[in-house]
């Protein structure tokens, strides 16, 4: 006697549905809030100054020999701004070996014009208070690339050859040169503004 197997009809709607997005085993962590990006730089890199310590000179020509002793002073300028000229006081000792020991500071060109491309012009004059132009004792030119390309940032001492207007060497000038970052003035106004806005600040 044979058996007949009848297929069982299953109602799909009666089956339990599976959740396509099961709940996570652990609650999601709170999203990490990243700090806002820094604002764009409002200032260019710190400007630079050339610090010149004018030490002394020797073997200078007394261009005032007809009238008396030599009273020399040294004058410095950069080729990017020849109108900006700084000078030492005259040495009144009457010697052709003057000693100054003075410090002068000249602003260097901005980033648009590289400081290493600048040239320092040095001129030594005899001081004549009531007459211009003053007699030139000698002059020299110094490329700042020699200083900037040197190893380290320590001041360096140079003995610069001075030349007469004819081109003949006449005397030497001893200087110490250094490139310094120009200090910014204290932001007193900005600090006062922040103090007024912050809780507990003075009003």
C-alpha positions in Angstrom: 0.0 0.0 0.0 1.6 3.3 -1.0 1.7 6.7 0.7 0.9 10.0 -1.0 2.8 13.0 0.4 0.8 16.2 0.0 2.9 19.5 0.0 2.2 21.8 2.9 1.2 25.3 2.0 2.9 27.9 4.2 1.5 31.4 4.5 4.5 33.7 4.2 2.7 36.5 5.9 2.5 34.4 9.1 6.3 34.1 9.4 8.1 36.4 11.7 9.9 39.2 9.9 13.6 39.8 10.4 14.9 43.3 11.3 17.2 44.5 8.5 18.8 46.9 11.0 19.2 45.2 14.3 19.9 47.4 17.3 23.6 47.8 18.1 24.9 45.8 21.0 26.4 49.0 22.5 25.0 52.5 22.1 26.9 54.6 19.6 29.5 56.9 21.2 28.9 60.6 21.2 30.5 62.2 18.2 33.8 63.7 18.8 33.7 67.5 18.3 36.8 68.6 16.6 38.2 72.0 17.3 37.6 74.6 14.6 40.4 75.2 12.2 42.7 78.0 13.1 41.9 81.3 11.5 44.1 82.4 8.6 47.3 84.1 9.7 46.7 87.8 10.2 50.4 88.7 10.4 53.2 88.0 8.0 56.4 86.4 9.5 58.1 88.6 12.0 60.1 91.4 10.3 63.9 91.4 10.7 66.4 94.1 11.7 70.1 94.4 11.0 71.9 95.2 14.2 75.2 97.0 13.6 77.7 97.4 16.4 80.2 100.0 15.1 83.4 99.2 17.0 86.3 101.1 15.6 88.4 102.1 12.6 92.0 102.4 11.8 94.4 103.9 9.2 91.9 106.5 8.2 93.1 109.4 6.0 92.9 112.8 7.7 90.9 114.7 5.0 90.9 117.7 7.4 94.7 118.0 7.6 94.7 121.6 6.3 92.5 122.7 9.2 93.2 120.4 12.1 92.4 116.9 13.4 90.0 114.3 11.9 86.7 114.0 13.6 85.1 111.0 11.8 81.7 109.4 12.1 80.3 106.3 10.3 77.1 106.3 8.3 75.1 103.2 7.2 72.3 102.6 4.8 70.7 99.7 2.8 70.3 99.8 -1.0 66.5 99.1 -0.8 66.0 102.4 1.2 69.0 104.7 0.7 67.0 107.5 2.3 67.1 105.7 5.7 70.5 106.4 7.0 71.8 105.9 10.5 75.1 107.4 11.8 77.3 107.3 14.8 78.4 110.3 16.8 81.6 111.9 15.7 84.8 110.8 17.4 86.2 114.0 18.8 89.5 112.5 19.9 91.2 113.8 16.8 92.7 110.3 16.0 92.8 108.4 12.8 92.0 105.3 14.9 88.5 106.3 16.2 86.5 104.2 18.6 82.7 104.4 18.7 81.2 101.2 20.3 77.7 102.2 19.2 74.8 100.0 18.2 72.6 101.0 15.3 69.5 99.1 14.0 68.3 99.2 10.4 65.0 97.5 9.3 65.6 94.9 6.7 63.5 94.5 3.5 60.1 92.7 3.8 59.6 89.1 2.6 58.8 90.4 -0.8 62.4 91.5 -1.2 64.7 88.9 0.4 67.1 90.4 3.0 69.9 88.3 1.7 69.7 90.3 -1.6 70.3 93.6 0.3 73.7 95.4 0.4 74.9 97.5 3.3 76.7 100.7 2.3 79.1 102.1 4.9 80.6 105.7 4.6 83.0 107.4 7.0 82.9 111.2 6.9 84.8 114.0 8.6 82.3 116.0 10.8 82.0 119.6 9.8 78.9 120.9 11.7 78.3 124.0 9.5 79.2 122.7 6.1 77.6 120.2 3.7 78.4 117.9 2.0 80.9 116.6 4.6 84.3 115.4 3.3 84.3 111.6 2.6 87.1 109.6 4.3 86.2 106.3 2.8 83.4 103.9 1.9 82.6 100.2 1.6 79.8 97.9 0.5 78.9 94.6 2.2 76.5 92.0 0.8 74.2 90.7 3.6 74.2 87.3 1.9 77.7 86.8 3.5 76.1 87.2 6.9 72.8 85.4 6.4 74.4 82.4 4.6 76.9 82.0 7.4 76.6 79.1 9.9 74.5 79.9 13.0 72.8 83.1 13.9 75.4 84.5 16.3 76.8 88.0 15.6 79.8 88.0 13.4 82.7 90.6 13.4 83.9 91.9 10.1 86.8 94.1 9.2 85.6 96.1 6.2 88.1 97.7 3.8 87.4 101.4 3.2 88.1 103.0 -0.2 88.7 106.5 -1.2 86.6 108.0 -4.1 89.5 107.3 -6.4 89.2 103.6 -5.5 92.4 103.4 -3.5 92.0 101.4 -0.2 92.3 103.6 2.8 91.6 102.3 6.3 89.5 99.6 7.8 86.2 99.7 9.7 85.5 97.0 12.4 81.8 96.2 12.9 79.8 93.4 14.4 76.7 92.4 12.4 73.6 90.3 13.4 70.1 89.7 12.0 67.5 90.0 14.7 63.8 89.3 14.7 62.1 92.7 15.3 60.2 92.6 18.6 56.5 93.3 18.3 54.9 95.9 20.6 52.8 94.4 23.4 49.2 94.0 22.3 47.9 96.2 25.2 44.8 97.3 23.4 43.8 93.7 22.4 44.4 92.5 26.0 42.1 95.2 27.4 39.4 94.3 24.9 39.5 90.6 25.8 39.4 91.5 29.5 36.2 93.4 29.0 34.5 90.5 27.1 35.6 87.7 29.5 33.5 86.9 32.6 35.0 88.4 35.6 37.0 91.0 33.7 37.1 94.6 34.6 34.3 96.7 33.1 
